[in-house]
Amino acid sequence: MARIAVLGTGSWATALSRILVDNGHQVMMYGVEQSQINDINNNHCNSQFFKDVQLEEEIVASSDLQEVLEGASYILITVPTHVVKDTLEKVKPFLKEKITVVNASKGFDLTSNMRMSKTIRAVLDDSYIYPVVSLIGPSHAEEVVVRMLTTVCAVSLDETCAKDVQRLFSNEYFRVYHLDDEVGAEYGVAIKNVIAVAAGVLTGLGYGDNTKAALITRGLAEMVRYGMKKGGRLETYLGLTGVGDLIVTCSSHHSRNFQAGLEIGCLNDAKSFMENNTKTCEGIRTCKVIHEDAKKYPDIEIPIINSIYKVLYEEALPKEVIADLMARELKGE
């Protein structure tokens, strides 16, 4: 039995904690929302995210970071990407022995725009942690928490660490593969959030399955072009952390990125959404990171990502942007 410190008390923290408890491990979640902590400990629920799910009594939470980290062999990161760095800075003073960090956050650091594994290593070097493992792939917490069949990847530069995390999480409803293409996988699961925003916009505007199929296919092409330019492998983008995650995020109302796009599409305008949104939507900031970084590579085209950037950050109207995309110069696939 292992003890795992879970950073976060949100939906993904809760779903992954249930997997670990099902597998016979001990978990404690670290949170800052006392109402969530009380709900988990007293009612064995996390009703803010899952209204009808009764959790095991073994799933507990605390606002005391030292208590959460005491005796842990693993740290599981589930907090939004923009607070990962600050949270790990708080963790650092309590680490007395080397520990394995499992990252389940998808996107880029707020200040440096670094991938998550690089962000983690920037705060906690190899004197504190073993090689980082990212647990990522096509998965919605709403389905995992009720034990629907799911497959993801344990991604690490170190195969031994990846296989260790693979064994830690795998069971009869949650199957984990191991993968060593850290660059490819992390860019894949980040880029798909941008395409999911676009999928929501199209749905909000009333477009159907033909349009979504086109978006997913051409969005995958952009993921491959940009991701391989950054050093990822083609086969990674054809796997769970590429097309797999792209399909699930573009096709489900569980996705916050899809929901953000849906609201924008219904209004045919992103301005009010951008001014009033309070929910974590990684695709919005990821779009900006990719758009800006891709300027370094004039030989690659990412028209969908650039178009969503115009909608989100330049107040372009979605219908007009779509018309421009469809009127682009004809070419071979």
NUMIVEX-944111 format. One record per residue (C-alpha): residue in one letter; residue number from 1; x negated, y, z. Coordinates in steps of 0.001 Angstrom, whole numbers. Last residue first. Example, Ala and Ser with C-alpha at 12.3 -4.5 7.8 and 13.67 -1.06 7.14 Angstrom:
<marnu residuo="s" num="2" X="-13670" Y="-1060" Z="7140"/>
<marnu residuo="a" num="1" X="-12300" Y="-4500" Z="7800"/>
//
This chain:
<marnu residuo="e" num="333" X="4890" Y="17551" Z="-47971"/>
<marnu residuo="g" num="332" X="4300" Y="19246" Z="-51300"/>
<marnu residuo="k" num="331" X="4960" Y="22948" Z="-51678"/>
<marnu residuo="l" num="330" X="7711" Y="25536" Z="-52083"/>
<marnu residuo="e" num="329" X="6851" Y="29034" Z="-50880"/>
<marnu residuo="r" num="328" X="8806" Y="29958" Z="-47756"/>
<marnu residuo="a" num="327" X="12511" Y="30731" Z="-48143"/>
<marnu residuo="m" num="326" X="13659" Y="28193" Z="-45539"/>
<marnu residuo="l" num="325" X="11358" Y="29699" Z="-42922"/>
<marnu residuo="d" num="324" X="12566" Y="33238" Z="-43712"/>
<marnu residuo="a" num="323" X="16191" Y="32179" Z="-43331"/>
<marnu residuo="i" num="322" X="15329" Y="30580" Z="-39984"/>
<marnu residuo="v" num="321" X="13730" Y="33836" Z="-38819"/>
<marnu residuo="e" num="320" X="16817" Y="35793" Z="-39855"/>
<marnu residuo="k" num="319" X="19152" Y="33462" Z="-37965"/>
<marnu residuo="p" num="318" X="16907" Y="33555" Z="-34883"/>
<marnu residuo="l" num="317" X="16879" Y="37373" Z="-34650"/>
<marnu residuo="a" num="316" X="13401" Y="38799" Z="-34113"/>
<marnu residuo="e" num="315" X="12915" Y="40371" Z="-30691"/>
<marnu residuo="e" num="314" X="9101" Y="40312" Z="-30988"/>
<marnu residuo="y" num="313" X="8275" Y="38051" Z="-28045"/>
<marnu residuo="l" num="312" X="10769" Y="35194" Z="-28004"/>
<marnu residuo="v" num="311" X="12107" Y="35295" Z="-31564"/>
<marnu residuo="k" num="310" X="8749" Y="36147" Z="-33136"/>
<marnu residuo="y" num="309" X="7062" Y="33413" Z="-31100"/>
<marnu residuo="i" num="308" X="9704" Y="30951" Z="-32296"/>
<marnu residuo="s" num="307" X="8667" Y="31826" Z="-35844"/>
<marnu residuo="n" num="306" X="4972" Y="31355" Z="-35100"/>
<marnu residuo="i" num="305" X="5673" Y="27921" Z="-33647"/>
<marnu residuo="i" num="304" X="7715" Y="26958" Z="-36704"/>
<marnu residuo="p" num="303" X="5161" Y="28370" Z="-39167"/>
<marnu residuo="i" num="302" X="2135" Y="26535" Z="-37728"/>
<marnu residuo="e" num="301" X="-349" Y="26579" Z="-40623"/>
<marnu residuo="i" num="300" X="-4009" Y="25602" Z="-40327"/>
<marnu residuo="d" num="299" X="-6960" Y="27062" Z="-42250"/>
<marnu residuo="p" num="298" X="-6834" Y="30410" Z="-40437"/>
<marnu residuo="y" num="297" X="-8030" Y="28747" Z="-37200"/>
<marnu residuo="k" num="296" X="-8839" Y="31368" Z="-34570"/>
<marnu residuo="k" num="295" X="-5311" Y="32754" Z="-34943"/>
<marnu residuo="a" num="294" X="-4156" Y="29415" Z="-33537"/>
<marnu residuo="d" num="293" X="-5112" Y="30584" Z="-30038"/>
<marnu residuo="e" num="292" X="-2585" Y="33420" Z="-30016"/>
<marnu residuo="h" num="291" X="334" Y="31340" Z="-31272"/>
<marnu residuo="i" num="290" X="-612" Y="28384" Z="-29034"/>
<marnu residuo="v" num="289" X="-730" Y="30483" Z="-25859"/>
<marnu residuo="k" num="288" X="2441" Y="32414" Z="-26729"/>
<marnu residuo="c" num="287" X="4418" Y="29262" Z="-27446"/>
<marnu residuo="t" num="286" X="3103" Y="27704" Z="-24238"/>
<marnu residuo="r" num="285" X="4650" Y="30618" Z="-22334"/>
<marnu residuo="i" num="284" X="8138" Y="29904" Z="-23614"/>
<marnu residuo="g" num="283" X="7691" Y="26132" Z="-23738"/>
<marnu residuo="e" num="282" X="7030" Y="25834" Z="-19995"/>
<marnu residuo="c" num="281" X="10563" Y="26821" Z="-19033"/>
<marnu residuo="t" num="280" X="10742" Y="27195" Z="-15248"/>
<marnu residuo="k" num="279" X="14013" Y="28885" Z="-14395"/>
<marnu residuo="t" num="278" X="14495" Y="32585" Z="-13543"/>
<marnu residuo="n" num="277" X="15638" Y="33867" Z="-16965"/>
<marnu residuo="n" num="276" X="17039" Y="37412" Z="-16949"/>
<marnu residuo="e" num="275" X="14898" Y="39537" Z="-19262"/>
<marnu residuo="m" num="274" X="13827" Y="36725" Z="-21581"/>
<marnu residuo="f" num="273" X="17413" Y="35525" Z="-21891"/>
<marnu residuo="s" num="272" X="18726" Y="39019" Z="-22588"/>
<marnu residuo="k" num="271" X="16219" Y="39563" Z="-25399"/>
<marnu residuo="a" num="270" X="16330" Y="36128" Z="-27026"/>
<marnu residuo="d" num="269" X="19070" Y="36864" Z="-29593"/>
<marnu residuo="n" num="268" X="21378" Y="34730" Z="-31727"/>
<marnu residuo="l" num="267" X="23526" Y="34595" Z="-28576"/>
<marnu residuo="c" num="266" X="24317" Y="30887" Z="-28877"/>
<marnu residuo="g" num="265" X="20797" Y="30333" Z="-30189"/>
<marnu residuo="i" num="264" X="19149" Y="31980" Z="-27190"/>
<marnu residuo="e" num="263" X="21223" Y="29922" Z="-24769"/>
<marnu residuo="l" num="262" X="20417" Y="26732" Z="-26665"/>
<marnu residuo="g" num="261" X="16731" Y="27628" Z="-26758"/>
<marnu residuo="a" num="260" X="16613" Y="27854" Z="-22993"/>
<marnu residuo="q" num="259" X="18576" Y="24603" Z="-22686"/>
<marnu residuo="f" num="258" X="16121" Y="22831" Z="-25007"/>
<marnu residuo="n" num="257" X="13213" Y="24042" Z="-22901"/>
<marnu residuo="r" num="256" X="14998" Y="23023" Z="-19724"/>
<marnu residuo="s" num="255" X="15386" Y="19515" Z="-21153"/>
<marnu residuo="h" num="254" X="18258" Y="17465" Z="-19701"/>
<marnu residuo="h" num="253" X="20363" Y="18472" Z="-22728"/>
<marnu residuo="s" num="252" X="18349" Y="15963" Z="-24699"/>
<marnu residuo="s" num="251" X="17226" Y="15638" Z="-28307"/>
<marnu residuo="c" num="250" X="14257" Y="17981" Z="-28644"/>
<marnu residuo="t" num="249" X="12662" Y="16805" Z="-25406"/>
<marnu residuo="v" num="248" X="13136" Y="13101" Z="-26120"/>
<marnu residuo="i" num="247" X="11909" Y="13298" Z="-29705"/>
<marnu residuo="l" num="246" X="8817" Y="15404" Z="-28977"/>
<marnu residuo="d" num="245" X="7793" Y="13215" Z="-26039"/>
<marnu residuo="g" num="244" X="7719" Y="10182" Z="-28297"/>
<marnu residuo="v" num="243" X="6221" Y="12045" Z="-31274"/>
<marnu residuo="g" num="242" X="3167" Y="13017" Z="-29275"/>
<marnu residuo="t" num="241" X="2559" Y="11782" Z="-25730"/>
<marnu residuo="l" num="240" X="4250" Y="8461" Z="-26512"/>
<marnu residuo="g" num="239" X="2428" Y="7781" Z="-29768"/>
<marnu residuo="l" num="238" X="2059" Y="9238" Z="-33269"/>
<marnu residuo="y" num="237" X="332" Y="12303" Z="-31830"/>
<marnu residuo="t" num="236" X="-2187" Y="10054" Z="-30103"/>
<marnu residuo="e" num="235" X="-2862" Y="8198" Z="-33352"/>
<marnu residuo="l" num="234" X="-4044" Y="11435" Z="-34971"/>
<marnu residuo="r" num="233" X="-6739" Y="12048" Z="-32361"/>
<marnu residuo="g" num="232" X="-7098" Y="15290" Z="-30424"/>
<marnu residuo="g" num="231" X="-10053" Y="17636" Z="-30872"/>
<marnu residuo="k" num="230" X="-8526" Y="21122" Z="-30925"/>
<marnu residuo="k" num="229" X="-8141" Y="20979" Z="-34736"/>
<marnu residuo="m" num="228" X="-6450" Y="17621" Z="-34220"/>
<marnu residuo="g" num="227" X="-3885" Y="19264" Z="-31975"/>
<marnu residuo="y" num="226" X="-3201" Y="22145" Z="-34364"/>
<marnu residuo="r" num="225" X="-2562" Y="20046" Z="-37421"/>
<marnu residuo="v" num="224" X="-883" Y="17168" Z="-35549"/>
<marnu residuo="m" num="223" X="1460" Y="19400" Z="-33541"/>
<marnu residuo="e" num="222" X="2312" Y="21331" Z="-36700"/>
<marnu residuo="a" num="221" X="3216" Y="18114" Z="-38525"/>
<marnu residuo="l" num="220" X="5250" Y="17007" Z="-35505"/>
<marnu residuo="g" num="219" X="7229" Y="20229" Z="-35756"/>
<marnu residuo="r" num="218" X="7876" Y="19444" Z="-39418"/>
<marnu residuo="t" num="217" X="9401" Y="16107" Z="-38484"/>
<marnu residuo="i" num="216" X="11212" Y="17344" Z="-35372"/>
<marnu residuo="l" num="215" X="12593" Y="20397" Z="-37191"/>
<marnu residuo="a" num="214" X="13735" Y="18457" Z="-40235"/>
<marnu residuo="a" num="213" X="15488" Y="15880" Z="-38061"/>
<marnu residuo="k" num="212" X="17115" Y="18715" Z="-36109"/>
<marnu residuo="t" num="211" X="18406" Y="20317" Z="-39298"/>
<marnu residuo="n" num="210" X="19891" Y="17102" Z="-40634"/>
<marnu residuo="d" num="209" X="21437" Y="16370" Z="-37232"/>
<marnu residuo="g" num="208" X="23411" Y="19578" Z="-36952"/>
<marnu residuo="y" num="207" X="23202" Y="23376" Z="-36977"/>
<marnu residuo="g" num="206" X="25620" Y="25372" Z="-34835"/>
<marnu residuo="l" num="205" X="23484" Y="28341" Z="-33848"/>
<marnu residuo="g" num="204" X="23138" Y="26972" Z="-30339"/>
<marnu residuo="t" num="203" X="21923" Y="23670" Z="-31774"/>
<marnu residuo="l" num="202" X="19268" Y="25453" Z="-33823"/>
<marnu residuo="v" num="201" X="18127" Y="27462" Z="-30807"/>
<marnu residuo="g" num="200" X="17929" Y="24315" Z="-28676"/>
<marnu residuo="a" num="199" X="15742" Y="22610" Z="-31243"/>
<marnu residuo="a" num="198" X="13476" Y="25685" Z="-31363"/>
<marnu residuo="v" num="197" X="13025" Y="25530" Z="-27603"/>
<marnu residuo="a" num="196" X="12221" Y="21835" Z="-28037"/>
<marnu residuo="i" num="195" X="9547" Y="22717" Z="-30609"/>
<marnu residuo="v" num="194" X="7844" Y="24871" Z="-27991"/>
<marnu residuo="n" num="193" X="8069" Y="22105" Z="-25382"/>
<marnu residuo="k" num="192" X="6569" Y="19646" Z="-27875"/>
<marnu residuo="i" num="191" X="3415" Y="21748" Z="-27923"/>
<marnu residuo="a" num="190" X="2607" Y="21012" Z="-24270"/>
<marnu residuo="v" num="189" X="3083" Y="17246" Z="-24385"/>
<marnu residuo="g" num="188" X="923" Y="17036" Z="-27512"/>
<marnu residuo="y" num="187" X="-1805" Y="19370" Z="-26287"/>
<marnu residuo="e" num="186" X="-2263" Y="17250" Z="-23175"/>
<marnu residuo="a" num="185" X="-2233" Y="13987" Z="-25104"/>
<marnu residuo="g" num="184" X="-4730" Y="15074" Z="-27736"/>
<marnu residuo="v" num="183" X="-7234" Y="16554" Z="-25320"/>
<marnu residuo="e" num="182" X="-7071" Y="13680" Z="-22837"/>
<marnu residuo="d" num="181" X="-7493" Y="10979" Z="-25496"/>
<marnu residuo="d" num="180" X="-8341" Y="8127" Z="-23092"/>
<marnu residuo="l" num="179" X="-4984" Y="6326" Z="-22951"/>
<marnu residuo="h" num="178" X="-3330" Y="3892" Z="-20526"/>
<marnu residuo="y" num="177" X="228" Y="2601" Z="-20875"/>
<marnu residuo="v" num="176" X="2785" Y="2899" Z="-18069"/>
<marnu residuo="r" num="175" X="6106" Y="1062" Z="-17851"/>
<marnu residuo="f" num="174" X="8821" Y="2330" Z="-15519"/>
<marnu residuo="y" num="173" X="11884" Y="66" Z="-15222"/>
<marnu residuo="e" num="172" X="10364" Y="-3256" Z="-14094"/>
<marnu residuo="n" num="171" X="7327" Y="-1643" Z="-12454"/>
<marnu residuo="s" num="170" X="4316" Y="494" Z="-13326"/>
<marnu residuo="f" num="169" X="3352" Y="3405" Z="-11069"/>
<marnu residuo="l" num="168" X="232" Y="2295" Z="-9176"/>
<marnu residuo="r" num="167" X="-852" Y="-171" Z="-11862"/>
<marnu residuo="q" num="166" X="-1120" Y="2564" Z="-14520"/>
<marnu residuo="v" num="165" X="-2766" Y="4831" Z="-11946"/>
<marnu residuo="d" num="164" X="-5565" Y="2266" Z="-11521"/>
<marnu residuo="k" num="163" X="-5733" Y="1689" Z="-15275"/>
<marnu residuo="a" num="162" X="-6312" Y="5401" Z="-15874"/>
<marnu residuo="c" num="161" X="-8990" Y="5512" Z="-13166"/>
<marnu residuo="t" num="160" X="-10860" Y="2598" Z="-14756"/>
<marnu residuo="e" num="159" X="-10492" Y="4093" Z="-18238"/>
<marnu residuo="d" num="158" X="-12173" Y="7380" Z="-17283"/>
<marnu residuo="l" num="157" X="-11436" Y="10272" Z="-19652"/>
<marnu residuo="s" num="156" X="-7885" Y="9967" Z="-18393"/>
<marnu residuo="v" num="155" X="-4323" Y="9597" Z="-19604"/>
<marnu residuo="a" num="154" X="-1782" Y="7397" Z="-17809"/>
<marnu residuo="c" num="153" X="922" Y="7182" Z="-20459"/>
<marnu residuo="v" num="152" X="4721" Y="6997" Z="-20316"/>
<marnu residuo="t" num="151" X="7509" Y="4443" Z="-20814"/>
<marnu residuo="t" num="150" X="11014" Y="4645" Z="-19352"/>
<marnu residuo="l" num="149" X="13867" Y="2220" Z="-18638"/>
<marnu residuo="m" num="148" X="16529" Y="3929" Z="-16523"/>
<marnu residuo="r" num="147" X="15855" Y="3777" Z="-12782"/>
<marnu residuo="v" num="146" X="18355" Y="6352" Z="-11538"/>
<marnu residuo="v" num="145" X="15506" Y="8758" Z="-10697"/>
<marnu residuo="v" num="144" X="13903" Y="8054" Z="-14083"/>
<marnu residuo="e" num="143" X="16974" Y="9252" Z="-15977"/>
<marnu residuo="e" num="142" X="17351" Y="12684" Z="-14360"/>
<marnu residuo="a" num="141" X="13553" Y="13009" Z="-14194"/>
<marnu residuo="h" num="140" X="13385" Y="13033" Z="-17980"/>
<marnu residuo="s" num="139" X="10585" Y="11080" Z="-19625"/>
<marnu residuo="p" num="138" X="8745" Y="10964" Z="-22927"/>
<marnu residuo="g" num="137" X="5065" Y="11067" Z="-21902"/>
<marnu residuo="i" num="136" X="2741" Y="12179" Z="-19133"/>
<marnu residuo="l" num="135" X="903" Y="10849" Z="-16082"/>
<marnu residuo="s" num="134" X="-2379" Y="12766" Z="-16292"/>
<marnu residuo="v" num="133" X="-5409" Y="11168" Z="-14598"/>
<marnu residuo="v" num="132" X="-8296" Y="13286" Z="-13310"/>
<marnu residuo="p" num="131" X="-11685" Y="11644" Z="-12796"/>
<marnu residuo="y" num="130" X="-12377" Y="11138" Z="-9057"/>
<marnu residuo="i" num="129" X="-12011" Y="14150" Z="-6810"/>
<marnu residuo="y" num="128" X="-13793" Y="16372" Z="-4293"/>
<marnu residuo="s" num="127" X="-17478" Y="16216" Z="-5289"/>
<marnu residuo="d" num="126" X="-16279" Y="15785" Z="-8852"/>
<marnu residuo="d" num="125" X="-15031" Y="19380" Z="-9001"/>
<marnu residuo="l" num="124" X="-11744" Y="20614" Z="-7551"/>
<marnu residuo="v" num="123" X="-10761" Y="24088" Z="-8746"/>
<marnu residuo="a" num="122" X="-12132" Y="24047" Z="-12310"/>
<marnu residuo="r" num="121" X="-11470" Y="20302" Z="-12466"/>
<marnu residuo="i" num="120" X="-7754" Y="20910" Z="-11946"/>
<marnu residuo="t" num="119" X="-7681" Y="23617" Z="-14608"/>
<marnu residuo="k" num="118" X="-9493" Y="21323" Z="-17039"/>
<marnu residuo="s" num="117" X="-6893" Y="18601" Z="-16439"/>
<marnu residuo="m" num="116" X="-4090" Y="21132" Z="-16869"/>
<marnu residuo="r" num="115" X="-5229" Y="22586" Z="-20184"/>
<marnu residuo="m" num="114" X="-6802" Y="26019" Z="-19907"/>
<marnu residuo="n" num="113" X="-4866" Y="29206" Z="-20660"/>
<marnu residuo="s" num="112" X="-7164" Y="31015" Z="-18165"/>
<marnu residuo="t" num="111" X="-4652" Y="33078" Z="-16182"/>
<marnu residuo="l" num="110" X="-1412" Y="31090" Z="-16238"/>
<marnu residuo="d" num="109" X="-2904" Y="27633" Z="-16638"/>
<marnu residuo="f" num="108" X="-1495" Y="25667" Z="-19552"/>
<marnu residuo="g" num="107" X="1267" Y="23147" Z="-20184"/>
<marnu residuo="k" num="106" X="2611" Y="19879" Z="-18830"/>
<marnu residuo="s" num="105" X="2579" Y="18984" Z="-15118"/>
<marnu residuo="a" num="104" X="2381" Y="15312" Z="-14073"/>
<marnu residuo="n" num="103" X="-1237" Y="15338" Z="-12868"/>
<marnu residuo="v" num="102" X="-2589" Y="12460" Z="-10814"/>
<marnu residuo="v" num="101" X="-5541" Y="13466" Z="-8658"/>
<marnu residuo="t" num="100" X="-7615" Y="10661" Z="-7147"/>
<marnu residuo="i" num="99" X="-9358" Y="11522" Z="-3878"/>
<marnu residuo="k" num="98" X="-12875" Y="12033" Z="-2603"/>
<marnu residuo="e" num="97" X="-12965" Y="12424" Z="1196"/>
<marnu residuo="k" num="96" X="-12370" Y="15331" Z="3595"/>
<marnu residuo="l" num="95" X="-9936" Y="17331" Z="1473"/>
<marnu residuo="f" num="94" X="-8102" Y="19815" Z="3684"/>
<marnu residuo="p" num="93" X="-9930" Y="22956" Z="2512"/>
<marnu residuo="k" num="92" X="-9108" Y="22185" Z="-1162"/>
<marnu residuo="v" num="91" X="-5326" Y="21882" Z="-911"/>
<marnu residuo="k" num="90" X="-4684" Y="25624" Z="-743"/>
<marnu residuo="e" num="89" X="-6851" Y="26194" Z="-3831"/>
<marnu residuo="l" num="88" X="-4933" Y="23318" Z="-5413"/>
<marnu residuo="t" num="87" X="-1673" Y="25215" Z="-4941"/>
<marnu residuo="d" num="86" X="-3124" Y="28373" Z="-6487"/>
<marnu residuo="k" num="85" X="-4286" Y="26469" Z="-9583"/>
<marnu residuo="v" num="84" X="-1051" Y="24522" Z="-10052"/>
<marnu residuo="v" num="83" X="1191" Y="27588" Z="-9648"/>
<marnu residuo="h" num="82" X="1640" Y="28544" Z="-13335"/>
<marnu residuo="t" num="81" X="1782" Y="24875" Z="-14361"/>
<marnu residuo="p" num="80" X="4997" Y="24194" Z="-12465"/>
<marnu residuo="v" num="79" X="4601" Y="21789" Z="-9494"/>
<marnu residuo="t" num="78" X="4449" Y="18021" Z="-10068"/>
<marnu residuo="i" num="77" X="883" Y="17226" Z="-8987"/>
<marnu residuo="l" num="76" X="391" Y="13792" Z="-7399"/>
<marnu residuo="i" num="75" X="-2511" Y="13620" Z="-4949"/>
<marnu residuo="y" num="74" X="-3815" Y="10127" Z="-4272"/>
<marnu residuo="s" num="73" X="-5532" Y="8277" Z="-1428"/>
<marnu residuo="a" num="72" X="-3667" Y="10211" Z="1264"/>
<marnu residuo="g" num="71" X="-4689" Y="9882" Z="4920"/>
<marnu residuo="e" num="70" X="-3510" Y="13375" Z="5882"/>
<marnu residuo="l" num="69" X="-2563" Y="15298" Z="2715"/>
<marnu residuo="v" num="68" X="1103" Y="15862" Z="3629"/>
<marnu residuo="e" num="67" X="282" Y="16777" Z="7213"/>
<marnu residuo="q" num="66" X="-2323" Y="19294" Z="6084"/>
<marnu residuo="l" num="65" X="147" Y="20805" Z="3629"/>
<marnu residuo="d" num="64" X="2783" Y="21431" Z="6292"/>
<marnu residuo="s" num="63" X="5967" Y="22337" Z="4382"/>
<marnu residuo="s" num="62" X="7094" Y="18725" Z="4674"/>
<marnu residuo="a" num="61" X="8951" Y="16053" Z="2724"/>
<marnu residuo="v" num="60" X="10089" Y="12458" Z="3143"/>
<marnu residuo="i" num="59" X="10970" Y="9545" Z="861"/>
<marnu residuo="e" num="58" X="10981" Y="6478" Z="3133"/>
<marnu residuo="e" num="57" X="14663" Y="7075" Z="3910"/>
<marnu residuo="e" num="56" X="15444" Y="6065" Z="332"/>
<marnu residuo="l" num="55" X="17326" Y="8562" Z="-1790"/>
<marnu residuo="q" num="54" X="21052" Y="8822" Z="-2478"/>
<marnu residuo="v" num="53" X="21627" Y="10270" Z="-5948"/>
<marnu residuo="d" num="52" X="24959" Y="11970" Z="-6721"/>
<marnu residuo="k" num="51" X="24055" Y="15667" Z="-6817"/>
<marnu residuo="f" num="50" X="20565" Y="15287" Z="-8241"/>
<marnu residuo="f" num="49" X="18665" Y="18565" Z="-8713"/>
<marnu residuo="q" num="48" X="19814" Y="20878" Z="-5923"/>
<marnu residuo="s" num="47" X="21166" Y="17786" Z="-4192"/>
<marnu residuo="n" num="46" X="17781" Y="16395" Z="-3254"/>
<marnu residuo="c" num="45" X="19189" Y="13703" Z="-1029"/>
<marnu residuo="h" num="44" X="18126" Y="11698" Z="2000"/>
<marnu residuo="n" num="43" X="20451" Y="13847" Z="4138"/>
<marnu residuo="n" num="42" X="18056" Y="14845" Z="6891"/>
<marnu residuo="n" num="41" X="14616" Y="14544" Z="5325"/>
<marnu residuo="i" num="40" X="15409" Y="15287" Z="1673"/>
<marnu residuo="d" num="39" X="18016" Y="17963" Z="2420"/>
<marnu residuo="n" num="38" X="15772" Y="19583" Z="5022"/>
<marnu residuo="i" num="37" X="12856" Y="19760" Z="2583"/>
<marnu residuo="q" num="36" X="15091" Y="21166" Z="-152"/>
<marnu residuo="s" num="35" X="16450" Y="23862" Z="2160"/>
<marnu residuo="q" num="34" X="12931" Y="24644" Z="3354"/>
<marnu residuo="e" num="33" X="11770" Y="25550" Z="-147"/>
<marnu residuo="v" num="32" X="7957" Y="25576" Z="95"/>
<marnu residuo="g" num="31" X="7352" Y="21911" Z="-617"/>
<marnu residuo="y" num="30" X="4894" Y="19104" Z="-37"/>
<marnu residuo="m" num="29" X="6219" Y="15595" Z="-628"/>
<marnu residuo="m" num="28" X="5223" Y="12587" Z="1439"/>
<marnu residuo="v" num="27" X="4867" Y="9139" Z="-53"/>
<marnu residuo="q" num="26" X="4088" Y="5623" Z="1142"/>
<marnu residuo="h" num="25" X="3784" Y="2833" Z="-1411"/>
<marnu residuo="g" num="24" X="5843" Y="-336" Z="-1862"/>
<marnu residuo="n" num="23" X="6493" Y="-89" Z="-5601"/>
<marnu residuo="d" num="22" X="10048" Y="1151" Z="-5018"/>
<marnu residuo="v" num="21" X="8487" Y="3863" Z="-2842"/>
<marnu residuo="l" num="20" X="6232" Y="4889" Z="-5724"/>
<marnu residuo="i" num="19" X="9087" Y="4942" Z="-8210"/>
<marnu residuo="r" num="18" X="11228" Y="6996" Z="-5799"/>
<marnu residuo="s" num="17" X="8391" Y="9489" Z="-5389"/>
<marnu residuo="l" num="16" X="8218" Y="9834" Z="-9172"/>
<marnu residuo="a" num="15" X="11900" Y="10825" Z="-9317"/>
<marnu residuo="t" num="14" X="11648" Y="13252" Z="-6400"/>
<marnu residuo="a" num="13" X="8522" Y="15007" Z="-7621"/>
<marnu residuo="w" num="12" X="10068" Y="15240" Z="-11101"/>
<marnu residuo="s" num="11" X="13236" Y="16875" Z="-9767"/>
<marnu residuo="g" num="10" X="11565" Y="19343" Z="-7436"/>
<marnu residuo="t" num="9" X="9872" Y="18870" Z="-4076"/>
<marnu residuo="g" num="8" X="6305" Y="19656" Z="-5146"/>
<marnu residuo="l" num="7" X="2792" Y="18431" Z="-4504"/>
<marnu residuo="v" num="6" X="3163" Y="14728" Z="-3760"/>
<marnu residuo="a" num="5" X="632" Y="13274" Z="-1323"/>
<marnu residuo="i" num="4" X="396" Y="9531" Z="-1964"/>
<marnu residuo="r" num="3" X="-388" Y="6815" Z="571"/>
<marnu residuo="a" num="2" X="-1293" Y="3456" Z="-920"/>
<marnu residuo="m" num="1" X="0" Y="0" Z="0"/>
//
